[in-house]
Amino acid sequence: MMDPQKMNKHLVDFCKANFDNSFATLMMLQEQMDRMGNLFWGQVINVPEEAKKGLNEWTKNYKKNCDNFKKAVDEGFKNLEALAA
């Protein structure tokens, strides 16, 4: 039978790897959608510059909040790893 501490560590490692892969995939999709949106809005002639600026600002804030979320989750996994050890 496996040691409970080892089992907990494996479980935490599995969850962290699963989260990291899922998050990276979502960020890749977001980057692709951002590029497609920029191409679309760049070709539309009736969109005011203020609207484009607002969309760019929204995208910048979204990316910053995603980075903050990732850091918080990584910190949580670090704490969980300390508890599992």
Backbone atoms as SQL, in Angstrom:
CREATE TABLE atoms (id INTEGER PRIMARY KEY, chain TEXT, resi INTEGER, resn TEXT, atom TEXT, x REAL, y REAL, z REAL);
INSERT INTO atoms VALUES
  (1, 'A', 1, 'MET', 'N', 0.834, -1.185, 0.000),
  (2, 'A', 1, 'MET', 'CA', 0.000, 0.000, 0.000),
  (3, 'A', 1, 'MET', 'C', 0.881, 1.252, 0.000),
  (4, 'A', 2, 'MET', 'N', 0.416, 2.266, -0.696),
  (5, 'A', 2, 'MET', 'CA', 1.215, 3.484, -0.836),
  (6, 'A', 2, 'MET', 'C', 1.127, 4.343, 0.428),
  (7, 'A', 3, 'ASP', 'N', 2.223, 4.976, 0.741),
  (8, 'A', 3, 'ASP', 'CA', 2.295, 5.887, 1.872),
  (9, 'A', 3, 'ASP', 'C', 1.315, 7.050, 1.662),
  (10, 'A', 4, 'PRO', 'N', 0.510, 7.400, 2.678),
  (11, 'A', 4, 'PRO', 'CA', -0.470, 8.485, 2.506),
  (12, 'A', 4, 'PRO', 'C', 0.160, 9.819, 2.102),
  (13, 'A', 5, 'GLN', 'N', 1.340, 10.128, 2.615),
  (14, 'A', 5, 'GLN', 'CA', 1.996, 11.383, 2.244),
  (15, 'A', 5, 'GLN', 'C', 2.377, 11.380, 0.761),
  (16, 'A', 6, 'LYS', 'N', 2.895, 10.239, 0.299),
  (17, 'A', 6, 'LYS', 'CA', 3.246, 10.118, -1.117),
  (18, 'A', 6, 'LYS', 'C', 2.003, 10.246, -1.987),
  (19, 'A', 7, 'MET', 'N', 0.924, 9.619, -1.556),
  (20, 'A', 7, 'MET', 'CA', -0.315, 9.657, -2.305),
  (21, 'A', 7, 'MET', 'C', -0.838, 11.100, -2.378),
  (22, 'A', 8, 'ASN', 'N', -0.779, 11.814, -1.266),
  (23, 'A', 8, 'ASN', 'CA', -1.206, 13.214, -1.251),
  (24, 'A', 8, 'ASN', 'C', -0.347, 14.067, -2.176),
  (25, 'A', 9, 'LYS', 'N', 0.954, 13.827, -2.149),
  (26, 'A', 9, 'LYS', 'CA', 1.860, 14.589, -3.015),
  (27, 'A', 9, 'LYS', 'C', 1.545, 14.310, -4.483),
  (28, 'A', 10, 'HIS', 'N', 1.320, 13.053, -4.824),
  (29, 'A', 10, 'HIS', 'CA', 0.973, 12.701, -6.207),
  (30, 'A', 10, 'HIS', 'C', -0.340, 13.359, -6.627),
  (31, 'A', 11, 'LEU', 'N', -1.300, 13.382, -5.719),
  (32, 'A', 11, 'LEU', 'CA', -2.592, 14.003, -6.020),
  (33, 'A', 11, 'LEU', 'C', -2.433, 15.503, -6.250),
  (34, 'A', 12, 'VAL', 'N', -1.679, 16.168, -5.406),
  (35, 'A', 12, 'VAL', 'CA', -1.438, 17.610, -5.567),
  (36, 'A', 12, 'VAL', 'C', -0.688, 17.872, -6.867),
  (37, 'A', 13, 'ASP', 'N', 0.333, 17.061, -7.154),
  (38, 'A', 13, 'ASP', 'CA', 1.090, 17.228, -8.398),
  (39, 'A', 13, 'ASP', 'C', 0.197, 17.030, -9.621),
  (40, 'A', 14, 'PHE', 'N', -0.690, 16.027, -9.554),
  (41, 'A', 14, 'PHE', 'CA', -1.610, 15.778, -10.665),
  (42, 'A', 14, 'PHE', 'C', -2.555, 16.959, -10.870),
  (43, 'A', 15, 'CYS', 'N', -3.115, 17.458, -9.777),
  (44, 'A', 15, 'CYS', 'CA', -4.045, 18.596, -9.884),
  (45, 'A', 15, 'CYS', 'C', -3.337, 19.844, -10.403),
  (46, 'A', 16, 'LYS', 'N', -2.114, 20.067, -9.943),
  (47, 'A', 16, 'LYS', 'CA', -1.362, 21.239, -10.400),
  (48, 'A', 16, 'LYS', 'C', -1.047, 21.117, -11.886),
  (49, 'A', 17, 'ALA', 'N', -0.613, 19.954, -12.329),
  (50, 'A', 17, 'ALA', 'CA', -0.310, 19.755, -13.749),
  (51, 'A', 17, 'ALA', 'C', -1.574, 19.919, -14.592),
  (52, 'A', 18, 'ASN', 'N', -2.682, 19.391, -14.103),
  (53, 'A', 18, 'ASN', 'CA', -3.950, 19.519, -14.810),
  (54, 'A', 18, 'ASN', 'C', -4.356, 20.988, -14.931),
  (55, 'A', 19, 'PHE', 'N', -4.249, 21.726, -13.837),
  (56, 'A', 19, 'PHE', 'CA', -4.577, 23.155, -13.875),
  (57, 'A', 19, 'PHE', 'C', -3.654, 23.910, -14.820),
  (58, 'A', 20, 'ASP', 'N', -2.343, 23.662, -14.710),
  (59, 'A', 20, 'ASP', 'CA', -1.380, 24.371, -15.563),
  (60, 'A', 20, 'ASP', 'C', -1.659, 24.131, -17.046),
  (61, 'A', 21, 'ASN', 'N', -1.937, 22.881, -17.407),
  (62, 'A', 21, 'ASN', 'CA', -2.226, 22.571, -18.812),
  (63, 'A', 21, 'ASN', 'C', -3.523, 23.229, -19.279),
  (64, 'A', 22, 'SER', 'N', -4.550, 23.174, -18.452),
  (65, 'A', 22, 'SER', 'CA', -5.829, 23.785, -18.815),
  (66, 'A', 22, 'SER', 'C', -5.700, 25.296, -18.936),
  (67, 'A', 23, 'PHE', 'N', -5.008, 25.903, -17.997),
  (68, 'A', 23, 'PHE', 'CA', -4.831, 27.356, -18.015),
  (69, 'A', 23, 'PHE', 'C', -4.027, 27.787, -19.241),
  (70, 'A', 24, 'ALA', 'N', -2.971, 27.047, -19.551),
  (71, 'A', 24, 'ALA', 'CA', -2.160, 27.383, -20.730),
  (72, 'A', 24, 'ALA', 'C', -2.984, 27.265, -22.006),
  (73, 'A', 25, 'THR', 'N', -3.830, 26.260, -22.086),
  (74, 'A', 25, 'THR', 'CA', -4.693, 26.090, -23.259),
  (75, 'A', 25, 'THR', 'C', -5.665, 27.250, -23.381),
  (76, 'A', 26, 'LEU', 'N', -6.287, 27.628, -22.264),
  (77, 'A', 26, 'LEU', 'CA', -7.220, 28.758, -22.304),
  (78, 'A', 26, 'LEU', 'C', -6.521, 30.058, -22.681),
  (79, 'A', 27, 'MET', 'N', -5.310, 30.263, -22.195),
  (80, 'A', 27, 'MET', 'CA', -4.576, 31.485, -22.541),
  (81, 'A', 27, 'MET', 'C', -4.189, 31.492, -24.022),
  (82, 'A', 28, 'MET', 'N', -3.865, 30.312, -24.556),
  (83, 'A', 28, 'MET', 'CA', -3.545, 30.216, -25.975),
  (84, 'A', 28, 'MET', 'C', -4.776, 30.550, -26.818),
  (85, 'A', 29, 'LEU', 'N', -5.932, 30.029, -26.413),
  (86, 'A', 29, 'LEU', 'CA', -7.170, 30.347, -27.118),
  (87, 'A', 29, 'LEU', 'C', -7.497, 31.839, -27.011),
  (88, 'A', 30, 'GLN', 'N', -7.273, 32.414, -25.839),
  (89, 'A', 30, 'GLN', 'CA', -7.536, 33.841, -25.654),
  (90, 'A', 30, 'GLN', 'C', -6.633, 34.677, -26.554),
  (91, 'A', 31, 'GLU', 'N', -5.369, 34.307, -26.655),
  (92, 'A', 31, 'GLU', 'CA', -4.441, 35.031, -27.530),
  (93, 'A', 31, 'GLU', 'C', -4.907, 34.960, -28.990),
  (94, 'A', 32, 'GLN', 'N', -5.355, 33.781, -29.401),
  (95, 'A', 32, 'GLN', 'CA', -5.835, 33.613, -30.773),
  (96, 'A', 32, 'GLN', 'C', -7.069, 34.477, -31.020),
  (97, 'A', 33, 'MET', 'N', -7.994, 34.476, -30.069),
  (98, 'A', 33, 'MET', 'CA', -9.197, 35.305, -30.215),
  (99, 'A', 33, 'MET', 'C', -8.837, 36.785, -30.221),
  (100, 'A', 34, 'ASP', 'N', -7.846, 37.157, -29.440),
  (101, 'A', 34, 'ASP', 'CA', -7.393, 38.548, -29.411),
  (102, 'A', 34, 'ASP', 'C', -6.834, 38.951, -30.777),
  (103, 'A', 35, 'ARG', 'N', -6.027, 38.075, -31.367),
  (104, 'A', 35, 'ARG', 'CA', -5.480, 38.367, -32.704),
  (105, 'A', 35, 'ARG', 'C', -6.589, 38.475, -33.743),
  (106, 'A', 36, 'MET', 'N', -7.553, 37.558, -33.672),
  (107, 'A', 36, 'MET', 'CA', -8.666, 37.603, -34.627),
  (108, 'A', 36, 'MET', 'C', -9.495, 38.876, -34.440),
  (109, 'A', 37, 'GLY', 'N', -9.725, 39.244, -33.199),
  (110, 'A', 37, 'GLY', 'CA', -10.474, 40.467, -32.917),
  (111, 'A', 37, 'GLY', 'C', -9.757, 41.698, -33.421),
  (112, 'A', 38, 'ASN', 'N', -8.442, 41.742, -33.219),
  (113, 'A', 38, 'ASN', 'CA', -7.666, 42.885, -33.711),
  (114, 'A', 38, 'ASN', 'C', -7.716, 42.978, -35.232),
  (115, 'A', 39, 'LEU', 'N', -7.653, 41.833, -35.903),
  (116, 'A', 39, 'LEU', 'CA', -7.778, 41.843, -37.367),
  (117, 'A', 39, 'LEU', 'C', -9.156, 42.342, -37.790),
  (118, 'A', 40, 'PHE', 'N', -10.188, 41.872, -37.103),
  (119, 'A', 40, 'PHE', 'CA', -11.546, 42.272, -37.437),
  (120, 'A', 40, 'PHE', 'C', -11.744, 43.766, -37.209),
  (121, 'A', 41, 'TRP', 'N', -11.399, 44.244, -35.987),
  (122, 'A', 41, 'TRP', 'CA', -11.622, 45.650, -35.677),
  (123, 'A', 41, 'TRP', 'C', -10.722, 46.559, -36.495),
  (124, 'A', 42, 'GLY', 'N', -9.592, 46.061, -36.945),
  (125, 'A', 42, 'GLY', 'CA', -8.708, 46.859, -37.804),
  (126, 'A', 42, 'GLY', 'C', -9.282, 47.079, -39.186),
  (127, 'A', 43, 'GLN', 'N', -10.152, 46.181, -39.635),
  (128, 'A', 43, 'GLN', 'CA', -10.731, 46.296, -40.975),
  (129, 'A', 43, 'GLN', 'C', -12.071, 47.019, -40.991),
  (130, 'A', 44, 'VAL', 'N', -12.709, 47.154, -39.838),
  (131, 'A', 44, 'VAL', 'CA', -13.995, 47.846, -39.776),
  (132, 'A', 44, 'VAL', 'C', -13.725, 49.347, -39.776),
  (133, 'A', 45, 'ILE', 'N', -14.361, 50.062, -40.695),
  (134, 'A', 45, 'ILE', 'CA', -14.041, 51.491, -40.856),
  (135, 'A', 45, 'ILE', 'C', -14.910, 52.403, -39.988),
  (136, 'A', 46, 'ASN', 'N', -16.064, 51.939, -39.523),
  (137, 'A', 46, 'ASN', 'CA', -16.975, 52.817, -38.788),
  (138, 'A', 46, 'ASN', 'C', -16.799, 52.765, -37.272),
  (139, 'A', 47, 'VAL', 'N', -15.773, 52.125, -36.789),
  (140, 'A', 47, 'VAL', 'CA', -15.568, 52.014, -35.348),
  (141, 'A', 47, 'VAL', 'C', -14.702, 53.193, -34.886),
  (142, 'A', 48, 'PRO', 'N', -15.202, 53.969, -33.938),
  (143, 'A', 48, 'PRO', 'CA', -14.410, 55.094, -33.440),
  (144, 'A', 48, 'PRO', 'C', -13.144, 54.618, -32.719),
  (145, 'A', 49, 'GLU', 'N', -12.151, 55.465, -32.709),
  (146, 'A', 49, 'GLU', 'CA', -10.879, 55.127, -32.053),
  (147, 'A', 49, 'GLU', 'C', -11.074, 54.907, -30.556),
  (148, 'A', 50, 'GLU', 'N', -12.010, 55.636, -29.955),
  (149, 'A', 50, 'GLU', 'CA', -12.274, 55.458, -28.524),
  (150, 'A', 50, 'GLU', 'C', -12.740, 54.037, -28.227),
  (151, 'A', 51, 'ALA', 'N', -13.555, 53.485, -29.107),
  (152, 'A', 51, 'ALA', 'CA', -14.037, 52.112, -28.921),
  (153, 'A', 51, 'ALA', 'C', -12.876, 51.129, -29.032),
  (154, 'A', 52, 'LYS', 'N', -12.018, 51.337, -30.008),
  (155, 'A', 52, 'LYS', 'CA', -10.850, 50.457, -30.159),
  (156, 'A', 52, 'LYS', 'C', -9.941, 50.570, -28.942),
  (157, 'A', 53, 'LYS', 'N', -9.772, 51.800, -28.437),
  (158, 'A', 53, 'LYS', 'CA', -8.945, 52.010, -27.252),
  (159, 'A', 53, 'LYS', 'C', -9.553, 51.292, -26.048),
  (160, 'A', 54, 'GLY', 'N', -10.873, 51.357, -25.936),
  (161, 'A', 54, 'GLY', 'CA', -11.565, 50.684, -24.840),
  (162, 'A', 54, 'GLY', 'C', -11.395, 49.182, -24.911),
  (163, 'A', 55, 'LEU', 'N', -11.495, 48.623, -26.115),
  (164, 'A', 55, 'LEU', 'CA', -11.293, 47.175, -26.276),
  (165, 'A', 55, 'LEU', 'C', -9.863, 46.771, -25.922),
  (166, 'A', 56, 'ASN', 'N', -8.899, 47.571, -26.335),
  (167, 'A', 56, 'ASN', 'CA', -7.497, 47.277, -26.006),
  (168, 'A', 56, 'ASN', 'C', -7.263, 47.354, -24.500),
  (169, 'A', 57, 'GLU', 'N', -7.882, 48.336, -23.856),
  (170, 'A', 57, 'GLU', 'CA', -7.749, 48.482, -22.404),
  (171, 'A', 57, 'GLU', 'C', -8.395, 47.286, -21.687),
  (172, 'A', 58, 'TRP', 'N', -9.556, 46.858, -22.180),
  (173, 'A', 58, 'TRP', 'CA', -10.233, 45.709, -21.593),
  (174, 'A', 58, 'TRP', 'C', -9.357, 44.467, -21.708),
  (175, 'A', 59, 'THR', 'N', -8.749, 44.272, -22.883),
  (176, 'A', 59, 'THR', 'CA', -7.884, 43.114, -23.105),
  (177, 'A', 59, 'THR', 'C', -6.676, 43.155, -22.180),
  (178, 'A', 60, 'LYS', 'N', -6.091, 44.333, -22.010),
  (179, 'A', 60, 'LYS', 'CA', -4.936, 44.482, -21.131),
  (180, 'A', 60, 'LYS', 'C', -5.312, 44.132, -19.685),
  (181, 'A', 61, 'ASN', 'N', -6.461, 44.632, -19.230),
  (182, 'A', 61, 'ASN', 'CA', -6.923, 44.325, -17.871),
  (183, 'A', 61, 'ASN', 'C', -7.227, 42.839, -17.706),
  (184, 'A', 62, 'TYR', 'N', -7.816, 42.251, -18.728),
  (185, 'A', 62, 'TYR', 'CA', -8.132, 40.820, -18.681),
  (186, 'A', 62, 'TYR', 'C', -6.853, 39.998, -18.506),
  (187, 'A', 63, 'LYS', 'N', -5.831, 40.319, -19.298),
  (188, 'A', 63, 'LYS', 'CA', -4.571, 39.584, -19.209),
  (189, 'A', 63, 'LYS', 'C', -3.923, 39.767, -17.842),
  (190, 'A', 64, 'LYS', 'N', -3.974, 40.994, -17.310),
  (191, 'A', 64, 'LYS', 'CA', -3.392, 41.269, -15.994),
  (192, 'A', 64, 'LYS', 'C', -4.124, 40.461, -14.918),
  (193, 'A', 65, 'ASN', 'N', -5.452, 40.418, -14.993),
  (194, 'A', 65, 'ASN', 'CA', -6.225, 39.659, -14.011),
  (195, 'A', 65, 'ASN', 'C', -5.993, 38.160, -14.145),
  (196, 'A', 66, 'CYS', 'N', -5.809, 37.674, -15.357),
  (197, 'A', 66, 'CYS', 'CA', -5.476, 36.259, -15.550),
  (198, 'A', 66, 'CYS', 'C', -4.128, 35.936, -14.925),
  (199, 'A', 67, 'ASP', 'N', -3.158, 36.820, -15.099),
  (200, 'A', 67, 'ASP', 'CA', -1.842, 36.616, -14.478),
  (201, 'A', 67, 'ASP', 'C', -1.951, 36.609, -12.957),
  (202, 'A', 68, 'ASN', 'N', -2.747, 37.533, -12.411),
  (203, 'A', 68, 'ASN', 'CA', -2.941, 37.577, -10.954),
  (204, 'A', 68, 'ASN', 'C', -3.625, 36.306, -10.456),
  (205, 'A', 69, 'PHE', 'N', -4.609, 35.822, -11.212),
  (206, 'A', 69, 'PHE', 'CA', -5.294, 34.583, -10.848),
  (207, 'A', 69, 'PHE', 'C', -4.325, 33.411, -10.853),
  (208, 'A', 70, 'LYS', 'N', -3.493, 33.325, -11.883),
  (209, 'A', 70, 'LYS', 'CA', -2.519, 32.236, -11.996),
  (210, 'A', 70, 'LYS', 'C', -1.535, 32.268, -10.822),
  (211, 'A', 71, 'LYS', 'N', -1.082, 33.469, -10.461),
  (212, 'A', 71, 'LYS', 'CA', -0.165, 33.595, -9.328),
  (213, 'A', 71, 'LYS', 'C', -0.832, 33.150, -8.036),
  (214, 'A', 72, 'ALA', 'N', -2.099, 33.510, -7.849),
  (215, 'A', 72, 'ALA', 'CA', -2.820, 33.125, -6.638),
  (216, 'A', 72, 'ALA', 'C', -3.005, 31.607, -6.572),
  (217, 'A', 73, 'VAL', 'N', -3.341, 30.997, -7.692),
  (218, 'A', 73, 'VAL', 'CA', -3.520, 29.541, -7.713),
  (219, 'A', 73, 'VAL', 'C', -2.178, 28.842, -7.487),
  (220, 'A', 74, 'ASP', 'N', -1.115, 29.346, -8.095),
  (221, 'A', 74, 'ASP', 'CA', 0.216, 28.763, -7.876),
  (222, 'A', 74, 'ASP', 'C', 0.610, 28.849, -6.401),
  (223, 'A', 75, 'GLU', 'N', 0.298, 29.981, -5.777),
  (224, 'A', 75, 'GLU', 'CA', 0.594, 30.138, -4.355),
  (225, 'A', 75, 'GLU', 'C', -0.228, 29.134, -3.530),
  (226, 'A', 76, 'GLY', 'N', -1.465, 28.929, -3.924),
  (227, 'A', 76, 'GLY', 'CA', -2.306, 27.950, -3.244),
  (228, 'A', 76, 'GLY', 'C', -1.759, 26.538, -3.374),
  (229, 'A', 77, 'PHE', 'N', -1.286, 26.197, -4.571),
  (230, 'A', 77, 'PHE', 'CA', -0.692, 24.872, -4.755),
  (231, 'A', 77, 'PHE', 'C', 0.593, 24.732, -3.943),
  (232, 'A', 78, 'LYS', 'N', 1.349, 25.818, -3.853),
  (233, 'A', 78, 'LYS', 'CA', 2.574, 25.783, -3.056),
  (234, 'A', 78, 'LYS', 'C', 2.232, 25.505, -1.587),
  (235, 'A', 79, 'ASN', 'N', 1.186, 26.165, -1.091),
  (236, 'A', 79, 'ASN', 'CA', 0.751, 25.933, 0.290),
  (237, 'A', 79, 'ASN', 'C', 0.242, 24.510, 0.479),
  (238, 'A', 80, 'LEU', 'N', -0.481, 24.014, -0.524),
  (239, 'A', 80, 'LEU', 'CA', -1.002, 22.654, -0.449),
  (240, 'A', 80, 'LEU', 'C', 0.140, 21.632, -0.455),
  (241, 'A', 81, 'GLU', 'N', 1.164, 21.888, -1.254),
  (242, 'A', 81, 'GLU', 'CA', 2.316, 20.994, -1.294),
  (243, 'A', 81, 'GLU', 'C', 3.020, 20.967, 0.066),
  (244, 'A', 82, 'ALA', 'N', 3.067, 22.132, 0.727),
  (245, 'A', 82, 'ALA', 'CA', 3.687, 22.179, 2.050),
  (246, 'A', 82, 'ALA', 'C', 2.863, 21.363, 3.049),
  (247, 'A', 83, 'LEU', 'N', 1.545, 21.386, 2.921),
  (248, 'A', 83, 'LEU', 'CA', 0.710, 20.612, 3.821),
  (249, 'A', 83, 'LEU', 'C', 0.810, 19.120, 3.535),
  (250, 'A', 84, 'ALA', 'N', 0.957, 18.771, 2.266),
  (251, 'A', 84, 'ALA', 'CA', 1.019, 17.350, 1.875),
  (252, 'A', 84, 'ALA', 'C', 2.353, 16.722, 2.236),
  (253, 'A', 85, 'ALA', 'N', 3.374, 17.545, 2.431),
  (254, 'A', 85, 'ALA', 'CA', 4.709, 16.998, 2.712),
  (255, 'A', 85, 'ALA', 'C', 4.859, 16.520, 4.127);
